[in-house]
Amino acid sequence: MTDARHEAGRHPALDYHEYPKPGKLEIRATKPLANGRDLSLAYSPGVAEACLEIKADPATAARYTARGNLVAVVTNGTAVLGLGNIGALASKPVMEGKAVLFKKFANIDCFDIELDQPDPEKLAEIVCAMEPSFGAINLEDIKAPDCFIVEKICRERMNIPVFHDDQHGTAIVVGAAATNALRIAGKKFDEIKIVSTGGGAAGIACLNMLLKLGVKRENVWLCDIHGLVYEGREVDMNPQKAAYAQATDLRTLDQVAEGADMFLGLSGPGVLTKEMVAKMSDRPIIFALANPTPEILPDQVREVAPEAIIATGRSDFPNQVNNVLCFPFIFRGALDVGATTINDEMQLACIEGIAALARATTSAEAAAAYRGEKLTFGADYLIPKPFDPRLIGVVASAVAKAAMETGVATRPIEDLSAYKRKLDGSVFKSALLMRPVFEAAATATRRILFTEGEDERVLRAANAMMEETTDRPILIGRPEVIERRCERAGLPLKLSELEIVNPENDPRYRDYWETYHHLMARRGVTPDLARAIMRTNTTAIGAVAVHRGDADSMICGTFGQYLWHLNYISQVLAHDGLHPVGALSLMILEDGPLFIADTHVHHEPTPAEITETVMGAARHVRRFGLTPKIALCSHSQFGNLDTDSARRMRAALEMLDTAEPDFIYEGEMHLDAALDPAIRGRLLPDSRLQGTANVLVFANTDAASGVRNILKAKAGGLEVGPLLMGMGNKAHIVTPSITARGLLNMSAIAGTPVAHYS
């Protein structure tokens, strides 16, 4: 890194660590502590009950304390990143960062513990003494060979997982990348010759792992700063290096590179030269993992070996070997089954999970996080990206399964499929709530038409539909554009497998424009205008397709204005006896779901339209397996204002009372009264609404849409919808901010037969 680049990045990095609050961690309570009763439960005398339970049965510590989800990141600061022996205190920012990664990627709580103890045996004694506090130990940045000593003692004496991430985390990710690199190169572990540089903890652990994957010991050639590790060498040796000593007269890396299939570098910059690469086998595998400057730069490799498969430790080149692909998820699986150790089988399961995920279709979330990169399995995409949200479900469940199969799990999981769904639900916030909808949709196969079929989000949703559901996507778009964008996004969609409506050239074009003209002839639409609309207006094309029965439901709105789309849908589907009632948005919040209506359709709804919105919302809420509790919201509170919106709300309440629906509703009221039963109880003690409302219906779209957007922007709300009520589930209009997963959720809603919720 140049001095200029270093200086440019220095101040932002320091500011990041200092503001708005020093450091990267804080402790938050998980239980309320608001009154004397809470205090008596959290501390004396109530805390004694939990203490006595744990004394009687130590395993209950996982039930009554945070220990079962608590990891210690422990270091003495003797080998920190590329900084070397900087001491325990100076290593603290790195350990805090590691703790943040545990929380971010696997929701594991973590304490960073920096110990000023250079003696490995004494360090191990301290770590072992901490076993009552933690569910697992992550050793970090301890120099070799001391790290081997510390880990060995701790693993032998402790009855919880002990994992040295610099060794085993690196080894696991290298193993996954090597698995896929060999697949692409058409080679096998038991046939390849490996040349490695770096005899430290990570290098030795990677070689040990490659042996477990099938590499033959005699085919491994280890070099360090002194040259080849050979039998009889005495300089800078330890038992770990000696295990790879070769009986040979060769002494240098240049000599042993001849015919090598794979180079594994965990050493320093410039160690491997182009001339050495040229001596290697065809399509060599080059893992140059030194940071920040690799043993050889990828461009230099390609000068002499254009077909080489390359990985580095840097994020600005393809195939970054990053431990974050492994450690959060292997700990997640180990903690969840109460594993007593992390054994070889668990590590190998982790490797296979990571490798298999790279071979699968890239997730939309990873594609969004790494926009502009081609994330398609191949030489430049051997392992998934850290922000692929599928990692936790795939890897942690594989690790948990291996722990149970090898007998080291003290709390086995009965239903691994349910466990994986729970893990997926922790990152896909809509997953658990959408499950009843997907299950209902699976009872029938429906044809879901996407009017903006060239959009990458739509293509990803269509691919997910074909992989995960029984519904069939129909795309409106130009086939050549769809094909090109699928290829660019790394999607396996084939035009031959898709039903496409090509607005430029479709055999149904005449039928469509004639149908549209017939429906709209007395609304000013001439034959010429009908022809033009059926060539250019994909929303109108979709509505006609649904009207004719060529599709069961349509989804539009990934660009454009909501009411513009609604106009064309209403024009066509009104002839099927349908009319829009209102738009219902499901907001998934930290404390549960909240439905908002009407966010788009009726700007100033009449009492009858408000009543229809309430009735429709109740039907749709039940689709999610929830009991509707509906609040009619206004700036008037139970009749205390005589304004237009208050009068409309009160009139709607009277209509509902007359209809006697089979769900709970109440109004008109402020938002705080709807969401806080204590406030509502003081104002209207005999309110028919008990508890917290889960549906808020407003008197105008400004209020409804404003609340929806505030919840998204400030409360981290995830939106499902909006659902267009009143159209018999034949049409839904989304908003331009929708994600690919949001479109998949909408396809499940559109794919549910009306009988399931009407």
C-alpha positions in Angstrom: 0.0 0.0 0.0 1.5 3.4 -1.0 2.0 6.2 1.6 -0.7 8.3 -0.1 -3.3 5.5 -0.1 -2.4 4.7 3.5 -2.8 8.4 4.6 -6.1 8.7 2.7 -7.6 5.7 4.5 -6.1 6.5 7.9 -8.4 9.2 9.1 -11.7 7.6 8.0 -10.6 4.4 9.8 -9.8 6.3 13.0 -13.1 8.2 12.8 -15.0 5.0 12.3 -13.5 3.6 15.5 -14.0 6.8 17.6 -17.4 8.2 16.6 -20.2 8.4 17.6 -19.1 6.2 20.5 -15.6 4.8 21.0 -15.1 1.2 19.9 -17.3 -1.2 18.0 -19.1 -3.0 20.8 -21.6 -2.3 23.6 -23.6 -4.5 26.0 -27.4 -4.4 26.0 -29.9 -6.0 28.3 -32.2 -8.7 26.9 -34.8 -8.3 29.6 -36.8 -5.2 30.9 -35.5 -3.5 34.0 -38.1 -0.8 34.5 -39.5 -1.3 38.0 -38.9 -3.0 41.3 -40.4 -6.3 40.2 -38.0 -6.5 37.3 -35.1 -5.7 39.6 -36.2 -8.5 42.0 -36.3 -11.0 39.2 -33.1 -9.9 37.5 -31.1 -9.7 40.7 -31.9 -10.4 44.3 -33.8 -12.5 45.3 -35.1 -14.0 42.0 -31.6 -14.6 40.5 -31.0 -17.2 43.2 -33.6 -19.5 41.5 -31.6 -19.6 38.3 -28.3 -20.2 40.3 -29.8 -23.1 42.1 -31.1 -24.7 38.9 -27.6 -24.5 37.3 -26.0 -25.9 40.5 -28.3 -28.9 40.3 -27.8 -29.4 36.6 -25.0 -27.5 34.9 -26.5 -28.1 31.4 -29.3 -25.7 32.3 -26.8 -22.8 32.1 -27.8 -22.7 28.4 -31.4 -22.1 29.4 -31.0 -19.5 32.1 -27.9 -17.5 31.0 -26.3 -16.2 27.8 -23.5 -18.8 27.9 -25.0 -21.0 25.2 -24.7 -18.2 22.7 -21.5 -16.6 24.0 -18.0 -16.9 22.5 -14.8 -15.5 23.8 -12.3 -14.2 21.2 -9.0 -14.6 23.0 -5.5 -13.3 22.0 -2.2 -12.2 23.4 -1.5 -10.0 20.5 1.6 -11.8 19.3 0.7 -12.2 15.7 -1.9 -9.6 14.7 -3.1 -9.5 11.1 -0.1 -8.2 9.1 1.1 -6.1 12.1 3.0 -8.8 14.0 3.6 -8.8 17.8 1.9 -5.5 18.7 0.8 -6.7 22.2 -2.5 -7.4 23.8 -3.8 -3.9 24.2 -3.0 -2.8 20.6 -4.8 -5.9 19.3 -8.1 -4.9 20.9 -9.6 -3.1 17.8 -9.0 -6.3 15.8 -10.7 -8.5 18.5 -13.7 -6.1 18.7 -14.0 -6.3 15.0 -14.0 -10.1 15.2 -16.8 -9.9 17.8 -18.8 -7.6 15.5 -18.5 -10.2 12.7 -19.8 -12.9 15.0 -22.9 -10.8 15.8 -23.5 -9.6 12.2 -23.2 -12.9 10.4 -24.4 -15.4 12.9 -26.1 -13.4 15.8 -23.5 -14.8 18.2 -22.7 -12.7 21.3 -19.0 -12.3 21.8 -16.6 -10.8 24.3 -13.1 -9.9 23.2 -10.4 -10.8 25.8 -6.9 -9.6 25.4 -4.4 -11.2 27.7 -1.0 -9.9 28.4 0.6 -13.3 28.7 3.3 -14.4 26.2 3.9 -17.8 27.8 1.8 -20.3 25.8 1.2 -22.7 28.8 0.2 -19.9 31.2 -2.0 -18.5 28.5 -3.7 -21.8 28.1 -4.2 -22.0 31.8 -6.1 -18.7 31.8 -8.2 -19.7 28.9 -9.2 -23.0 30.5 -10.2 -21.2 33.7 -12.8 -19.2 31.7 -14.8 -22.3 30.7 -17.7 -21.5 33.0 -18.3 -18.2 31.3 -18.4 -19.2 27.6 -20.1 -21.6 25.2 -17.0 -21.7 23.0 -13.5 -20.2 22.6 -12.1 -18.6 19.4 -8.3 -18.3 19.7 -7.0 -15.5 17.6 -3.7 -13.9 16.5 -1.3 -16.0 18.6 2.1 -16.6 17.0 3.3 -20.0 15.9 4.4 -22.4 17.3 2.8 -21.1 20.6 -0.7 -21.3 19.1 -0.3 -25.0 18.6 0.6 -25.4 22.3 -2.3 -23.3 23.5 -4.9 -25.0 21.3 -3.7 -28.5 22.2 -3.9 -27.8 26.0 -7.3 -26.1 25.7 -8.8 -28.8 23.5 -7.6 -31.5 25.8 -8.9 -29.9 29.0 -12.0 -28.0 28.0 -15.4 -29.5 27.3 -16.5 -26.7 24.9 -15.4 -26.0 21.4 -12.0 -24.4 21.0 -11.2 -23.2 17.5 -8.1 -21.3 16.4 -9.5 -19.4 13.5 -6.1 -18.4 12.0 -5.5 -22.1 11.6 -8.7 -23.9 11.0 -10.8 -21.1 9.6 -8.3 -20.4 6.9 -7.9 -24.1 6.3 -11.7 -24.6 5.8 -12.1 -21.7 3.3 -8.9 -22.9 1.5 -10.4 -26.4 1.4 -13.7 -25.1 -0.1 -11.9 -23.0 -2.7 -9.5 -25.9 -3.6 -12.5 -28.3 -3.9 -14.1 -26.1 -6.5 -10.8 -25.2 -8.2 -10.0 -28.8 -8.8 -13.5 -29.5 -10.1 -13.0 -26.7 -12.7 -9.4 -27.8 -13.5 -10.5 -31.5 -13.9 -8.1 -32.7 -11.2 -8.3 -34.7 -8.0 -6.9 -34.2 -4.6 -5.1 -37.6 -4.5 -3.3 -36.8 -7.8 -2.0 -33.3 -7.4 1.4 -32.0 -6.4 1.2 -29.0 -4.0 4.0 -26.5 -3.3 3.4 -24.3 -0.3 5.2 -21.3 1.3 4.7 -20.3 4.9 5.3 -22.6 7.8 3.1 -20.7 10.3 -0.1 -21.7 11.9 -2.3 -21.0 8.9 0.0 -22.7 6.4 0.4 -25.9 8.4 -3.3 -26.1 9.1 -4.2 -25.7 5.4 -1.8 -28.5 4.5 -3.3 -30.7 7.2 -6.8 -30.0 5.9 -5.7 -30.8 2.3 -4.4 -34.1 3.5 -7.8 -34.8 5.1 -9.4 -34.0 1.7 -7.3 -36.6 0.0 -3.9 -35.0 -0.9 -1.0 -37.5 -0.5 1.6 -36.5 2.1 4.5 -37.3 -0.3 3.0 -34.8 -2.8 3.3 -31.8 -0.5 6.4 -29.6 -0.7 6.6 -27.0 2.1 9.0 -24.0 1.8 9.6 -21.1 4.3 12.0 -18.2 4.4 14.9 -20.6 4.6 13.9 -22.7 1.6 12.5 -26.2 1.4 11.6 -28.1 4.6 13.7 -31.3 4.1 14.7 -34.2 6.3 17.6 -33.3 8.5 17.1 -29.5 8.3 17.8 -27.9 11.7 17.2 -24.2 11.0 13.9 -22.8 12.3 12.2 -26.1 12.7 9.4 -27.4 14.9 7.4 -30.6 14.9 4.6 -29.2 12.8 7.0 -28.3 10.0 9.0 -31.5 10.4 5.8 -33.5 9.5 6.2 -32.2 6.0 9.9 -32.7 5.5 10.9 -34.3 2.2 13.7 -36.7 1.7 15.4 -34.9 -1.3 18.4 -33.0 -2.5 16.2 -30.1 -3.7 16.4 -26.9 -1.6 14.5 -24.0 -3.2 11.0 -23.1 -4.2 12.1 -22.6 -7.8 13.3 -26.2 -7.9 10.2 -27.8 -6.4 7.7 -25.7 -8.5 8.4 -27.9 -11.5 5.2 -29.7 -12.4 3.2 -28.5 -9.4 -0.5 -28.4 -9.8 -1.2 -26.0 -6.9 0.7 -23.2 -5.2 -0.5 -22.4 -1.7 1.1 -19.2 -0.3 0.7 -17.8 3.2 4.0 -16.0 3.4 4.8 -12.6 1.9 4.9 -10.5 -1.3 6.9 -11.5 -4.3 7.7 -15.0 -3.2 6.4 -16.6 -6.3 7.7 -15.5 -9.7 6.3 -15.7 -13.2 9.2 -18.1 -14.1 8.1 -20.4 -11.3 4.5 -20.4 -12.5 5.6 -21.2 -16.0 7.2 -24.4 -14.7 3.9 -25.6 -13.1 1.4 -28.0 -14.7 -1.3 -27.0 -17.2 -4.0 -24.8 -15.7 -2.2 -24.3 -12.4 -4.1 -23.4 -9.2 -2.5 -20.4 -7.5 -3.6 -19.4 -4.0 -1.5 -16.4 -3.2 -3.0 -15.4 0.2 -0.5 -13.1 1.7 -2.0 -9.7 2.8 -2.0 -6.9 1.8 0.4 -7.9 -1.1 0.1 -11.5 -2.4 3.0 -13.7 -3.2 2.3 -12.9 -6.9 -0.3 -10.6 -8.4 -3.0 -12.2 -10.6 -2.0 -10.2 -13.7 1.5 -11.6 -13.5 0.2 -15.1 -13.3 -2.0 -14.6 -16.4 1.0 -13.4 -18.4 2.5 -16.9 -18.3 -0.6 -19.0 -17.5 -3.8 -17.5 -18.9 -5.9 -20.5 -17.8 -4.7 -20.4 -14.2 -7.2 -20.5 -11.4 -6.3 -17.8 -8.9 -7.3 -16.9 -5.3 -5.9 -14.2 -3.0 -6.7 -12.7 0.4 -7.8 -9.4 -1.1 -11.3 -8.1 -1.8 -10.2 -6.3 -5.0 -9.5 -9.5 -6.8 -11.8 -12.5 -7.4 -11.9 -15.4 -5.0 -11.0 -13.7 -1.7 -10.2 -16.4 0.8 -11.9 -14.8 3.8 -12.4 -16.6 7.2 -15.7 -14.8 7.7 -17.1 -17.4 5.3 -16.5 -20.0 8.0 -16.1 -19.0 11.6 -19.5 -17.4 12.4 -21.3 -20.4 10.9 -19.3 -23.2 12.3 -19.7 -21.7 15.8 -23.4 -21.2 15.2 -23.9 -24.9 14.4 -21.6 -26.0 17.3 -23.3 -23.8 19.9 -26.8 -24.7 18.8 -26.2 -28.4 19.5 -24.1 -27.9 22.5 -21.0 -29.4 20.9 -18.1 -30.3 23.2 -15.6 -29.8 20.4 -15.2 -28.9 16.8 -14.0 -32.1 15.2 -12.7 -33.0 11.7 -16.1 -34.1 10.5 -17.6 -30.7 11.4 -14.9 -28.9 9.6 -15.3 -31.1 6.5 -19.0 -30.5 6.6 -18.3 -26.8 6.6 -16.1 -27.1 3.6 -18.7 -29.0 1.6 -21.4 -26.6 2.5 -19.3 -23.5 1.4 -18.2 -25.2 -1.8 -21.7 -26.4 -2.7 -23.1 -22.9 -2.1 -20.7 -21.4 -4.7 -21.9 -23.9 -7.2 -25.5 -23.0 -6.7 -27.3 -20.0 -8.2 -26.1 -16.8 -6.6 -28.5 -15.2 -4.2 -30.1 -11.8 -5.1 -28.9 -10.4 -1.8 -25.3 -11.3 -2.6 -25.6 -9.9 -6.1 -27.0 -6.6 -4.7 -24.1 -6.4 -2.2 -21.5 -7.0 -4.9 -23.2 -5.1 -7.8 -21.1 -5.1 -10.9 -19.3 -8.4 -10.1 -20.1 -11.6 -12.1 -21.1 -14.1 -9.4 -21.3 -17.2 -11.6 -19.5 -20.5 -10.5 -16.2 -20.7 -12.4 -12.6 -19.8 -12.2 -13.4 -16.4 -10.9 -16.0 -17.5 -8.4 -14.8 -20.5 -6.4 -16.4 -19.6 -3.1 -19.5 -17.5 -2.1 -19.3 -13.9 -0.9 -19.5 -13.2 2.8 -22.8 -11.3 2.4 -24.5 -14.3 0.9 -27.3 -14.7 3.4 -27.7 -18.4 2.7 -24.4 -19.2 4.3 -25.8 -19.5 7.8 -28.5 -21.9 6.9 -26.3 -24.1 4.7 -23.2 -24.2 6.7 -24.5 -24.1 10.3 -27.0 -26.9 9.7 -24.3 -29.0 8.0 -22.0 -28.5 11.0 -24.8 -29.3 13.5 -25.6 -32.5 11.6 -22.0 -33.6 11.6 -21.7 -32.9 15.3 -24.8 -35.1 16.0 -23.6 -37.9 13.8 -20.2 -38.0 15.5 -21.6 -37.9 19.0 -20.2 -34.6 20.3 -23.6 -32.8 20.5 -25.1 -32.6 24.0 -28.3 -30.9 22.7 -29.2 -32.8 19.5 -31.7 -31.1 17.2 -34.7 -33.3 16.3 -35.7 -31.6 13.1 -32.8 -30.4 11.0 -35.0 -29.1 8.3 -36.9 -26.9 10.8 -33.6 -25.8 12.2 -32.4 -24.7 8.8 -35.6 -22.8 8.2 -35.2 -21.0 11.5 -31.6 -20.0 10.5 -32.8 -18.8 7.1 -35.5 -16.9 8.9 -32.9 -15.1 11.0 -31.5 -13.5 7.8 -34.5 -13.5 5.5 -36.8 -11.6 7.8 -39.9 -12.5 5.8 -39.2 -16.3 5.7 -41.2 -17.4 8.8 -44.1 -15.1 8.2 -44.4 -16.1 4.6 -44.3 -19.8 5.2 -48.1 -20.2 5.4 -48.4 -18.3 2.2 -45.9 -20.5 0.4 -47.5 -23.6 1.8 -50.9 -22.5 0.5 -49.4 -21.6 -2.9 -48.0 -25.1 -3.2 -51.4 -26.6 -3.3 -51.8 -25.5 -6.9 -49.7 -24.6 -9.9 -50.5 -21.0 -11.0 -49.1 -19.0 -13.9 -47.6 -15.8 -12.6 -46.9 -13.1 -15.2 -44.3 -10.4 -14.6 -44.8 -7.4 -16.8 -41.3 -6.1 -16.4 -39.6 -9.4 -17.4 -36.3 -7.9 -18.4 -35.5 -6.5 -14.9 -32.8 -8.5 -13.1 -34.8 -8.6 -9.9 -37.7 -10.2 -11.8 -35.3 -12.7 -13.4 -33.9 -13.7 -10.1 -37.4 -14.1 -8.6 -38.5 -16.2 -11.7 -35.5 -18.4 -11.2 -36.3 -18.9 -7.5 -39.9 -19.7 -8.4 -38.7 -22.5 -10.7 -36.3 -23.8 -8.1 -38.4 -23.5 -5.0 -42.1 -23.5 -5.9 -44.7 -25.2 -8.1 -45.7 -21.9 -9.8 -44.6 -21.0 -13.3 -43.3 -17.6 -14.3 -44.4 -15.8 -17.5 -42.1 -12.9 -18.5 -43.0 -10.0 -20.8 -39.8 -8.9 -22.5 -37.5 -9.3 -25.5 -36.0 -12.8 -25.5 -32.6 -11.7 -26.5 -32.4 -9.2 -23.7 -33.7 -11.7 -21.1 -31.1 -14.2 -22.3 -28.3 -11.7 -22.1 -29.2 -10.5 -18.6 -29.6 -14.0 -17.3 -26.1 -14.8 -18.5 -24.7 -11.6 -17.0 -26.4 -12.4 -13.6 -25.2 -16.0 -13.6 -28.8 -17.4 -13.7 -29.4 -20.9 -15.1 -32.7 -19.8 -16.7 -33.1 -21.2 -20.3 -35.4 -19.5 -22.8 -36.7 -22.9 -23.8 -37.9 -23.4 -20.2 -39.6 -20.0 -20.0 -42.9 -18.7 -21.3 -42.1 -15.3 -22.8 -44.5 -12.7 -24.2 -42.4 -10.7 -26.7 -44.1 -7.3 -27.2 -42.2 -6.9 -30.4 -43.1 -10.2 -32.0 -45.7 -12.5 -30.4 -48.1 -14.7 -32.3 -50.9 -13.6 -29.9 -50.4 -9.9 -30.8 -53.6 -9.6 -33.0 -55.7 -11.4 -30.4 -54.4 -9.1 -27.7 -55.0 -5.8 -29.4 -58.4 -6.8 -30.7 -59.3 -7.9 -27.1 -58.1 -4.6 -25.7 -59.9 -2.6 -28.4 -63.1 -4.5 -27.7 -62.9 -3.7 -24.0 -61.9 0.0 -24.5 -63.6 0.9 -27.8 -66.1 3.2 -26.0 -63.5 4.8 -23.9 -61.7 6.5 -26.7 -59.3 3.7 -27.7 -59.1 3.3 -31.5 -57.7 0.2 -33.3 -54.5 2.0 -34.0 -54.1 3.1 -30.4 -54.9 -0.5 -29.2 -52.2 -1.8 -31.5 -49.7 0.7 -30.2 -50.5 0.0 -26.5 -50.2 -3.8 -27.1 -46.7 -3.2 -28.5 -45.4 -0.8 -25.8 -47.4 -1.0 -22.6 -46.4 -4.1 -20.7 -48.9 -3.5 -17.9 -51.8 -3.4 -20.3 -50.4 -6.5 -22.1 -50.3 -8.3 -18.7 -53.8 -7.3 -17.8 -55.1 -8.5 -21.2 -53.3 -11.8 -20.7 -54.9 -12.3 -17.3 -58.3 -11.3 -18.7 -58.0 -13.9 -21.5 -56.9 -16.6 -19.1 -53.3 -16.8 -20.5 -52.0 -16.1 -16.9 -53.6 -16.6 -13.5 -52.1 -13.4 -12.0 -49.8 -10.5 -12.9 -47.2 -8.6 -11.0 -46.0 -5.1 -12.2 -44.6 -1.9 -10.8 -40.8 -2.5 -10.5 -40.6 0.9 -12.2 -43.2 3.7 -12.8 -45.9 5.2 -10.7 -48.4 3.0 -8.8 -51.6 4.8 -10.0 -50.4 4.6 -13.6 -50.2 0.9 -13.4 -53.5 0.7 -11.5 -55.3 2.6 -14.3 -54.6 0.0 -16.9 -55.3 -2.9 -14.6 -58.6 -1.5 -13.6 -59.6 -0.7 -17.1 -59.2 -4.3 -18.2 -60.1 -6.4 -15.2 -63.2 -4.3 -14.4 -64.7 -6.4 -17.2 -64.2 -9.4 -15.0 -66.3 -7.8 -12.2 -63.2 -6.7 -10.2 -62.4 -3.3 -8.7 -59.5 -2.2 -6.5 -60.4 -1.9 -2.8 -57.1 -0.7 -1.4 -53.3 -1.5 -1.1 -52.2 -3.4 2.0 -48.5 -3.3 3.1 -47.1 -5.8 5.5 -44.3 -4.3 7.5 -42.1 -6.9 9.3 -40.6 -5.2 12.4 -38.3 -6.4 15.2 -41.3 -6.9 17.5 -43.6 -8.5 14.9 -45.7 -7.8 11.8 -47.8 -4.7 11.3 -50.1 -4.2 8.3 -50.8 -0.7 6.9 -53.7 0.3 4.6 -54.6 2.0 2.3 -51.2 3.1 1.1 -51.9 3.8 -2.6 -55.4 3.3 -4.0 -57.9 5.8 -2.6 -56.4 9.1 -1.6 -59.4 10.3 0.4 -61.6 7.1 0.8 -65.3 7.3 1.4 -66.7 5.5 4.5 -67.8 2.6 2.2 -64.2 2.4 0.7 -62.7 2.4 4.2 -65.1 -0.4 5.2 -64.1 -2.4 2.1 -60.4 -1.8 3.0 -61.0 -3.1 6.5 -62.8 -6.2 5.3 -60.2 -6.9 2.7 -57.3 -6.4 5.2 -58.9 -8.9 7.5 -59.0 -11.6 4.8 -55.4 -11.0 3.7 -54.0 -11.0 7.3 -55.5 -14.5 7.8 -53.4 -15.7 4.8 -50.4 -15.3 7.0 -51.8 -17.4 9.8 -52.5 -14.3 11.9 -55.7 -13.1 13.7 -56.6 -9.6 12.5 -56.9 -6.8 15.1 -57.8 -3.7 13.2 -57.5 -0.1 14.3 -59.2 2.7 12.3 -56.6 5.5 12.7 -57.3 9.2 12.7 -56.1 12.4 14.4 -59.5 12.2 16.2 -59.7 10.0 19.3 -62.9 8.2 20.0 -65.1 11.1 18.8 -63.2 14.1 20.2 -62.9 16.0 16.9 -65.5 16.8 14.2 -63.3 16.8 11.1 -63.8 15.3 7.7 -61.5 12.3 8.3 -63.0 11.7 11.7 -66.5 11.7 10.3 -65.5 9.3 7.6 -63.9 7.0 10.1 -66.9 7.0 12.4 -69.2 6.4 9.5 -67.1 3.4 8.4 -67.2 2.1 12.0 -71.0 2.2 11.9 -71.0 0.3 8.6 -68.8 -2.4 10.1 -71.0 -2.6 13.2 -74.0 -3.2 10.9 -72.1 -5.9 8.9 -71.1 -7.7 12.1 -67.8 -9.1 10.7 -66.0 -12.0 12.4 -62.9 -10.1 13.4 -61.9 -7.5 16.0 -61.8 -3.8 15.0 -62.0 -0.5 16.8 -61.8 3.3 16.1 -61.3 6.0 15.5 -58.1 6.5 17.4 -54.5 7.8 17.5 -51.6 5.6 16.5 -50.3 5.4 20.1 -53.8 4.2 21.3 -53.8 1.5 18.6 -50.4 0.2 19.5 -50.4 0.7 23.3 -53.3 -1.0 25.2 -52.4 0.9 28.4 -53.1 4.3 26.7 -56.3 2.9 25.0 -57.4 1.5 28.4 -57.3 5.0 30.0 -59.2 6.6 27.1 -61.8 3.9 26.5 -61.8 1.2 29.2 -64.5 -0.9 27.5 -62.8 -1.0 24.1 -63.5 -4.1 22.1 -59.9 -4.2 20.9 -57.6 -6.0 23.4 -53.9 -6.0 23.1 -52.0 -4.4 20.3 -53.5 -3.7 16.9 -51.7 -5.5 14.0 -53.6 -3.7 11.2 -53.7 0.1 10.9 -56.2 1.6 8.5 -55.9 5.3 7.7 -58.3 7.9 6.4 -56.0 9.0 3.5 -53.0 7.6 1.6 -50.7 10.4 2.8 -50.9 9.1 6.3 -50.8 5.4 5.4 -47.9 5.8 3.0 -46.0 8.1 5.4 -46.2 5.6 8.2 -45.1 2.8 5.9 -42.1 4.8 4.7 -41.1 5.9 8.2 -41.2 2.3 9.4 -39.0 1.3 6.4 -36.5 4.1 6.8 -36.2 4.5 10.6 -37.4 1.3 12.1 -35.7 -1.2 9.7 -39.1 -2.5 8.6 -39.1 -5.0 5.8 -42.1 -4.6 3.5 -44.0 -7.5 1.9 -46.4 -6.0 -0.7 -48.2 -3.9 -1.3 -51.0 -6.3 -1.9 -53.7 -5.0 -4.2 -57.0 -6.0 -2.5 -60.3 -6.5 -4.4 -58.8 -7.9 -7.6 -59.4 -11.5 -6.8 -55.6 -12.1 -6.5 -55.3 -11.5 -10.3 -53.1 -8.5 -10.1 -50.6 -6.9 -7.7 -48.6 -3.7 -8.1 -45.3 -3.5 -6.3 -43.1 -0.4 -5.8 -39.7 0.3 -7.5 -37.8 -0.3 -4.3 -38.8 -3.9 -4.2 -36.1 -6.6 -4.0 -35.9 -9.9 -5.8 -36.9 -11.7 -2.6 -39.8 -9.2 -2.3 -40.9 -10.3 -5.8 -40.6 -13.9 -4.8 -42.8 -13.3 -1.8 -45.3 -11.5 -4.0 -45.3 -14.4 -6.5 -46.3 -16.7 -3.6 -49.1 -14.4 -2.6 -50.2 -14.2 -6.3 -49.8 -18.0 -6.5 -52.3 -18.7 -3.7 -55.7 -19.9 -4.9 -58.4 -17.4 -3.9 -60.3 -20.2 -2.0 -57.5 -20.2 0.6 -58.3 -16.7 1.9 -61.7 -15.4 0.6 
